Amino acid sequence: MARTKDREKPAQIIEAAFKVFGDVGYEATVIKDIADRAGIAPGTIYTYFEDKKDLFRATVQEGWDRFLREMRSLVESDAPVETRLREFIDTGFLNLKRYLPLLRGMLFESSQMNILQEKLGEFFGLVEKLLASRAARRAAPVEPRHRSLVVKVTVVGVLFTAAMADPAKVDTEIDRLKAGISAMVFGG
């Protein structure tokens, strides 16, 4: 007998998947752990998602959408540009720490790379927009024609450096990366 679909169930499953993938990463996650966290039977997940990769893809998509909404809100706020830049950096690195296992899954699970590329492209655009609004108010440390390349290299470098950090030292490494980016942006 076919199961009927509950409209709210996918969101419940994704929220549980967020926690499990975020806690242990893609490879160590098993569907039963997600089902347990969601308070449902493991088979219920397959009513909504084809397999673990499909669920991971949906979880990553939702995570990036949330993150980009938050970052877009900071970029488009009426706060002074320096305030927006500080909040942007703080929020970005806070999320990097929080969701590093999920990021590792995206970086190292090759089938997920297309999601990462698409979402990073949007993130690059937000960073460039924020830096361009700052550059209009003061001398820019990077020529506008090189800004896009510098943003891409820096963001990808930060993500890969954090993802490859020794798990025992990852918080220290992310703090070091944040300090370096802050020094690049604000001087010092």
Summary of the structure (lengths in Angstrom):
residues: 188
radius of gyration: 18.6
end to end distance: 65.9
largest distance: 67.2
contacts: 527
relative contact order: 0.11
helix: 81%
strand: 0%
